[in-house]
Amino acid sequence: MNVTAAIPAYSIVLDAPEHSAAVEALYDDVFGPGRFAKTAERLREGNTAIADASLVAIDSEGVTGVVRVWPVTVGEKGRAAFLGPIAVAERRRGNGVAFKLMERAIGVCREQGYAAVILVGDFEYYERFGFKPSGDRFQLPGPVDQKRVLIRDLSDRAATLKGALAVPR
């Protein structure tokens, strides 16, 4: 007899101040202290996350996953969402938590009229979420491997996005 262990329930809620300590601990566990030195961090500094698209997954043990999404300007007039970081606790990896967090966050960005979602990550992983290489369309505020800059189009306007990514002023 093949018995499959039940996967404990979890819920997805808006990221809120009461989650901050647990979220930071999860990010430290997944990415380590080097995460602050990454170029992507320059797009988060001085920025305010898109509240409805920044989410946490919570199970009986606490915060088990998180995704944060940030508004960015692209070139002169473009507007996109910058996704990341996303992290899932070891106990939940492989259970679809990242997929659910990503799809809900991307759906909110679409509803709010963002032309696209941009991130820096491994294409082999993010392809399943509809991301594709952006080529050399975007310049980030620091060194980055352009092959890791990915985009998911949310509207016809995404094709016109090109230029430097920056924190909205």
C-alpha positions as a Markdown table, in Angstrom:
| # | Residue | x | y | z |
|---|---|---|---|---|
| 1 | Met | 0.0 | 0.0 | 0.0 |
| 2 | Asn | 1.4 | 3.4 | -1.1 |
| 3 | Val | 0.7 | 6.0 | 1.5 |
| 4 | Thr | 1.4 | 9.6 | 0.6 |
| 5 | Ala | 2.0 | 12.0 | 3.5 |
| 6 | Ala | -0.5 | 14.9 | 3.4 |
| 7 | Ile | 1.0 | 18.3 | 2.8 |
| 8 | Pro | 0.0 | 20.6 | 5.6 |
| 9 | Ala | -2.2 | 23.6 | 4.6 |
| 10 | Tyr | -0.8 | 27.0 | 4.1 |
| 11 | Ser | -2.4 | 30.4 | 3.2 |
| 12 | Ile | -1.2 | 33.3 | 1.2 |
| 13 | Val | -1.7 | 36.7 | 2.6 |
| 14 | Leu | -0.4 | 40.3 | 2.0 |
| 15 | Asp | 3.1 | 41.0 | 3.3 |
| 16 | Ala | 2.7 | 43.1 | 6.4 |
| 17 | Pro | 4.9 | 44.7 | 9.1 |
| 18 | Glu | 4.2 | 41.8 | 11.5 |
| 19 | His | 5.9 | 39.4 | 9.0 |
| 20 | Ser | 9.1 | 41.5 | 8.7 |
| 21 | Ala | 11.3 | 39.6 | 11.2 |
| 22 | Ala | 10.3 | 36.2 | 9.8 |
| 23 | Val | 10.7 | 37.3 | 6.2 |
| 24 | Glu | 14.1 | 38.7 | 6.8 |
| 25 | Ala | 15.1 | 35.5 | 8.6 |
| 26 | Leu | 13.9 | 33.4 | 5.6 |
| 27 | Tyr | 15.8 | 35.7 | 3.1 |
| 28 | Asp | 18.9 | 35.3 | 5.3 |
| 29 | Asp | 18.5 | 31.5 | 5.3 |
| 30 | Val | 17.9 | 31.3 | 1.6 |
| 31 | Phe | 20.3 | 34.0 | 0.2 |
| 32 | Gly | 22.7 | 34.8 | 3.0 |
| 33 | Pro | 24.1 | 38.2 | 3.8 |
| 34 | Gly | 25.5 | 38.7 | 0.2 |
| 35 | Arg | 22.0 | 39.5 | -1.1 |
| 36 | Phe | 22.5 | 43.1 | -0.2 |
| 37 | Ala | 25.5 | 43.5 | -2.5 |
| 38 | Lys | 23.5 | 42.3 | -5.6 |
| 39 | Thr | 22.6 | 44.8 | -8.3 |
| 40 | Ala | 18.9 | 44.0 | -8.0 |
| 41 | Glu | 19.1 | 45.4 | -4.5 |
| 42 | Arg | 19.7 | 48.8 | -6.0 |
| 43 | Leu | 16.2 | 48.7 | -7.4 |
| 44 | Arg | 14.7 | 48.0 | -4.0 |
| 45 | Glu | 16.7 | 50.6 | -2.0 |
| 46 | Gly | 14.5 | 53.7 | -1.5 |
| 47 | Asn | 11.6 | 52.0 | -3.2 |
| 48 | Thr | 8.3 | 50.9 | -1.8 |
| 49 | Ala | 7.0 | 47.4 | -2.6 |
| 50 | Ile | 3.8 | 47.0 | -4.6 |
| 51 | Ala | 1.6 | 46.2 | -1.5 |
| 52 | Asp | -1.0 | 44.1 | -3.2 |
| 53 | Ala | 1.6 | 42.0 | -5.1 |
| 54 | Ser | 4.0 | 41.4 | -2.1 |
| 55 | Leu | 2.9 | 38.2 | -0.5 |
| 56 | Val | 3.8 | 35.7 | 2.2 |
| 57 | Ala | 2.8 | 32.1 | 2.6 |
| 58 | Ile | 2.1 | 31.0 | 6.1 |
| 59 | Asp | 1.7 | 27.5 | 7.5 |
| 60 | Ser | 1.4 | 26.1 | 11.0 |
| 61 | Glu | 5.1 | 26.8 | 11.6 |
| 62 | Gly | 5.0 | 30.4 | 10.4 |
| 63 | Val | 6.2 | 32.2 | 7.3 |
| 64 | Thr | 7.2 | 29.6 | 4.8 |
| 65 | Gly | 7.5 | 31.7 | 1.6 |
| 66 | Val | 7.6 | 35.3 | 0.4 |
| 67 | Val | 7.7 | 37.3 | -2.8 |
| 68 | Arg | 8.1 | 41.0 | -3.0 |
| 69 | Val | 7.5 | 43.1 | -6.1 |
| 70 | Trp | 8.7 | 46.6 | -6.8 |
| 71 | Pro | 7.7 | 49.3 | -9.3 |
| 72 | Val | 10.4 | 50.4 | -11.7 |
| 73 | Thr | 10.6 | 52.9 | -14.4 |
| 74 | Val | 12.0 | 51.7 | -17.7 |
| 75 | Gly | 13.8 | 54.3 | -19.9 |
| 76 | Glu | 11.9 | 57.6 | -20.3 |
| 77 | Lys | 8.2 | 56.5 | -20.0 |
| 78 | Gly | 8.0 | 52.8 | -19.3 |
| 79 | Arg | 6.5 | 51.2 | -16.2 |
| 80 | Ala | 7.2 | 47.7 | -15.1 |
| 81 | Ala | 7.2 | 45.6 | -11.9 |
| 82 | Phe | 10.5 | 44.2 | -10.6 |
| 83 | Leu | 10.0 | 40.8 | -8.9 |
| 84 | Gly | 12.2 | 39.6 | -6.1 |
| 85 | Pro | 13.4 | 38.3 | -4.0 |
| 86 | Ile | 11.3 | 35.2 | -3.8 |
| 87 | Ala | 12.1 | 32.6 | -1.2 |
| 88 | Val | 10.6 | 29.4 | 0.1 |
| 89 | Ala | 11.6 | 27.6 | 3.3 |
| 90 | Glu | 13.3 | 24.2 | 2.9 |
| 91 | Arg | 10.2 | 22.5 | 4.4 |
| 92 | Arg | 8.0 | 23.7 | 1.6 |
| 93 | Arg | 10.2 | 23.4 | -1.5 |
| 94 | Gly | 8.7 | 21.3 | -4.2 |
| 95 | Asn | 5.2 | 21.8 | -2.9 |
| 96 | Gly | 4.2 | 24.6 | -5.4 |
| 97 | Val | 4.4 | 27.5 | -2.9 |
| 98 | Ala | 6.7 | 29.5 | -5.2 |
| 99 | Phe | 4.4 | 28.9 | -8.1 |
| 100 | Lys | 1.3 | 30.1 | -6.2 |
| 101 | Leu | 3.1 | 33.2 | -4.8 |
| 102 | Met | 4.5 | 34.1 | -8.3 |
| 103 | Glu | 1.2 | 33.6 | -10.1 |
| 104 | Arg | -0.8 | 35.6 | -7.6 |
| 105 | Ala | 1.8 | 38.4 | -7.6 |
| 106 | Ile | 2.0 | 38.5 | -11.4 |
| 107 | Gly | -1.8 | 38.6 | -11.6 |
| 108 | Val | -1.9 | 41.6 | -9.3 |
| 109 | Cys | 0.7 | 43.4 | -11.5 |
| 110 | Arg | -1.4 | 42.7 | -14.6 |
| 111 | Glu | -4.6 | 44.0 | -12.8 |
| 112 | Gln | -2.7 | 47.2 | -11.8 |
| 113 | Gly | -1.7 | 47.9 | -15.4 |
| 114 | Tyr | 2.0 | 47.1 | -15.3 |
| 115 | Ala | 3.3 | 46.3 | -18.9 |
| 116 | Ala | 5.6 | 43.5 | -17.7 |
| 117 | Val | 7.4 | 41.8 | -14.8 |
| 118 | Ile | 11.2 | 41.8 | -14.9 |
| 119 | Leu | 13.5 | 39.8 | -12.7 |
| 120 | Val | 17.1 | 38.6 | -12.4 |
| 121 | Gly | 17.3 | 34.9 | -12.2 |
| 122 | Asp | 17.9 | 31.5 | -13.9 |
| 123 | Phe | 15.9 | 31.1 | -17.1 |
| 124 | Glu | 15.7 | 27.3 | -16.5 |
| 125 | Tyr | 13.8 | 27.9 | -13.3 |
| 126 | Tyr | 11.6 | 30.9 | -14.3 |
| 127 | Glu | 10.7 | 29.7 | -17.8 |
| 128 | Arg | 7.9 | 27.7 | -16.2 |
| 129 | Phe | 6.4 | 31.0 | -15.0 |
| 130 | Gly | 6.3 | 32.4 | -18.5 |
| 131 | Phe | 9.6 | 34.4 | -18.3 |
| 132 | Lys | 11.9 | 34.8 | -21.3 |
| 133 | Pro | 15.3 | 36.3 | -21.8 |
| 134 | Ser | 15.1 | 40.1 | -22.3 |
| 135 | Gly | 18.3 | 40.3 | -24.4 |
| 136 | Asp | 20.0 | 43.6 | -24.0 |
| 137 | Arg | 16.8 | 45.7 | -23.7 |
| 138 | Phe | 17.4 | 46.7 | -20.0 |
| 139 | Gln | 20.2 | 48.3 | -18.2 |
| 140 | Leu | 20.3 | 47.8 | -14.4 |
| 141 | Pro | 22.0 | 50.1 | -11.9 |
| 142 | Gly | 25.2 | 48.0 | -11.6 |
| 143 | Pro | 26.8 | 44.9 | -13.1 |
| 144 | Val | 24.5 | 42.0 | -14.1 |
| 145 | Asp | 24.7 | 39.0 | -16.3 |
| 146 | Gln | 22.3 | 40.1 | -19.1 |
| 147 | Lys | 21.4 | 36.4 | -19.7 |
| 148 | Arg | 19.8 | 36.4 | -16.2 |
| 149 | Val | 17.6 | 39.5 | -16.9 |
| 150 | Leu | 14.2 | 38.0 | -17.7 |
| 151 | Ile | 10.8 | 39.4 | -18.6 |
| 152 | Arg | 7.2 | 38.3 | -18.6 |
| 153 | Asp | 5.0 | 40.4 | -20.8 |
| 154 | Leu | 1.7 | 41.4 | -19.3 |
| 155 | Ser | 0.4 | 43.6 | -22.1 |
| 156 | Asp | 1.1 | 44.7 | -25.6 |
| 157 | Arg | 3.0 | 47.6 | -24.2 |
| 158 | Ala | 5.7 | 45.3 | -23.0 |
| 159 | Ala | 7.3 | 45.2 | -26.4 |
| 160 | Thr | 8.1 | 48.9 | -26.2 |
| 161 | Leu | 10.0 | 48.6 | -22.9 |
| 162 | Lys | 13.6 | 49.4 | -23.3 |
| 163 | Gly | 16.2 | 51.3 | -21.4 |
| 164 | Ala | 17.6 | 51.8 | -17.9 |
| 165 | Leu | 15.6 | 50.4 | -14.9 |
| 166 | Ala | 15.3 | 52.8 | -12.0 |
| 167 | Val | 13.4 | 53.4 | -8.8 |
| 168 | Pro | 10.4 | 55.7 | -9.5 |
| 169 | Arg | 10.9 | 59.3 | -8.4 |
